[in-house]
Amino acid sequence: MHTLPFLTLDKDVRQLRESDLEAFSRQVSGGVLSPADGAYDEARRVWNGSVDRRPALIARCLSDSDVQAAVRFAATHRMLTSVRGGGHHIAGNAVAEGGLMIDLSGMRSVRVDAARRTATVAGGALLGDVDSATQAHGLATPLGINSTTGVAGLTLGGGFGWLSRRLGLSVDNLVAATVVTADGAVRVASSDSHPDLYWALRGGGGNFGVVTSFEFKLHPVGPEVYSGLVVYPFAQARQVLHAWRDFTRDAPDELSVWTVLRKAPPLPFLPADVHGRDVVVMALLHSGSVAEGEKAAAPVLRFGDPVGVHVGPTPYAGFQTAFDPLLGKGGRNYWKSNNFSALSDAAIDVLISSAASSPGPECEIFVAQVGGAIERVRPNATAYLGRDARYIMNVHGRWSDAGDDERVRAWARRAFQQAAPHANGTGYVNFLTEDEGERVTAVYGANHERLQTVKRRYDPDNVFRMNINIVPGPAPNMKAAIS
Ligand SMILES: Cc1cc2nc3c(=O)[nH]c(=O)nc-3n(C[C@H](O)[C@H](O)[C@H](O)COP(=O)(O)OP(=O)(O)OC[C@H]3O[C@@H](n4cnc5c(N)ncnc54)[C@H](O)[C@@H]3O)c2cc1C
């Protein structure tokens, strides 16, 4: 009789009987892949090409009941379990080596209720799925800036993008979520149904169950918005970043201006002699009327002497895909991120010197301007704590040759460490690498203990541990004994 080796939650190796696998496959309508299947190799791949894990099984779920079957199967065998939404998390937590991958990539439906201004989004949908469905009605909800990112992971960690300074984080627009919890039950979390779970899901990551659907509030946006790129020579970096920092202190909430320090890609609006040279890019989007946007963003074109300007009215959904070509699937990636409440001159100097030592043409330092509506929500209103960040720096180490692994990772770590003394000590779970588990307490700060309590209630055995993990808190009687 054939058996299939797998890892348990305790990382012991056990064998699965063929008959158990066959019975499981009959319960999952999208099928279950094992290493012998032709589609297995593609299905196990995630966005970060450095992640090369081989799950024992991949359950291709198409419905809530498929997910329930997968969660119950994992519980029966105590199988190490991961959940794949869009597969974009840098740490590769969507794939468990030797475990069960609950794959939601077949669940991408988006239903828009234009009259109620809500969208119901399936747990494996990508940002582009939501943007195209909602923009057909001139509506949108705040998500990230890369259309191939998964809605699920992004939202569960917080979720910010071009609309967030005006409309808040993705979690601030989450009305309800349908979740399969570790006991295999389907629960709806909202302000009046499992409010503790609803609180925890809004920033606590994939720790509390498998979210099969999200309901978001929608807002009028576009369809055309004023957006684009202004590119400055690196020689003017200090002047430009100072001007940007001063400008962003009072910019209207509708306008977001992000900085990217990198080598210029061969964009058609840039002169050929700039291609491959270090540049400072101002990427901007104003989500009000195009006329207001043009007026509000005009100073961004005067931070220095640009070498290229490409701004104007653009379809919102189109701008949401603008960075996709630079951030395609399969590249090797290692990211490090800091939150800043303010950017001092010294912090700016660190950003510039780190960018000047960039180890490759795909590496970049991104600094998102956040604040606005995000910081007007109390830090304990949802699990997402880092609301006092005005800027989020993300060092994107990105390369293609495995021989460069250590060199690029070392650069990203150095850039992070040199910026850390100027940062505020919090962080963003969605940007943490696999070797940063210890940052979880700083990221959740005063919300961490409450998250542990909710984790104990809904996932006491820590089944959902392939994430930036919140370990279940002690049982109430133990807690009393400890204190
Ligand atoms: C190119 C790129 C651009 C990005 N841009 C932004 C941005 O603009 N703004 C921003 O806020 N973030 C951004 N991010 C970070 C992004 O939010 C995270 O990578 C996020 O985790 C991606 O979600 P996913 O579903 O694609 O990831 P996955 O890798 O599938 O999952 C990430 C985590 O969430 C869990 N998870 C996934 N789906 C579910 C589910 N349905 N139920 C329960 N748990 C689940 C997984 O188990 C895993 O732990 C970006 C990332 C990349 C790679």
The ligand as a Gaussian input file, in Angstrom:
#p B3LYP/6-31G(d) Opt

LIG

0 1
 C        4.682000      43.266000      -5.024000
 C        4.007000      43.530000      -3.708000
 C        3.363000      44.720000      -3.493000
 C        2.742000      44.980000      -2.268000
 N        2.116000      46.171000      -2.060000
 C        1.456000      46.391000      -0.904000
 C        0.732000      47.591000      -0.697000
 O        0.699000      48.472000      -1.535000
 N        0.071000      47.745000       0.466000
 C        0.074000      46.795000       1.434000
 O       -0.584000      46.999000       2.459000
 N        0.771000      45.649000       1.271000
 C        1.445000      45.432000       0.130000
 N        2.147000      44.280000      -0.044000
 C        2.220000      43.304000       1.048000
 C        0.999000      42.432000       1.024000
 O       -0.010000      43.064000       1.767000
 C        1.316000      41.077000       1.668000
 O        2.278000      40.446000       0.876000
 C        0.083000      40.218000       1.797000
 O        0.322000      39.228000       2.755000
 C       -0.299000      39.580000       0.483000
 O       -1.446000      38.828000       0.607000
 P       -1.605000      37.487000      -0.240000
 O       -2.967000      36.975000       0.010000
 O       -1.182000      37.737000      -1.639000
 O       -0.474000      36.606000       0.441000
 P       -0.300000      35.097000       0.852000
 O        1.169000      34.865000       0.741000
 O       -1.203000      34.201000       0.122000
 O       -0.732000      35.114000       2.351000
 C       -0.128000      35.960000       3.315000
 C       -0.519000      35.497000       4.712000
 O       -1.923000      35.601000       4.870000
 C       -2.505000      34.313000       5.095000
 N       -3.697000      34.208000       4.265000
 C       -3.786000      34.369000       2.927000
 N       -5.050000      34.239000       2.529000
 C       -5.778000      33.983000       3.627000
 C       -7.145000      33.750000       3.859000
 N       -8.034000      33.776000       2.859000
 N       -7.551000      33.517000       5.118000
 C       -6.671000      33.492000       6.137000
 N       -5.358000      33.703000       5.977000
 C       -4.923000      33.954000       4.729000
 C       -1.449000      33.330000       4.657000
 O       -1.533000      32.130000       5.327000
 C       -0.159000      34.048000       4.981000
 O        0.190000      33.895000       6.317000
 C        2.775000      44.002000      -1.255000
 C        3.441000      42.792000      -1.478000
 C        4.053000      42.553000      -2.689000
 C        4.794000      41.279000      -2.890000

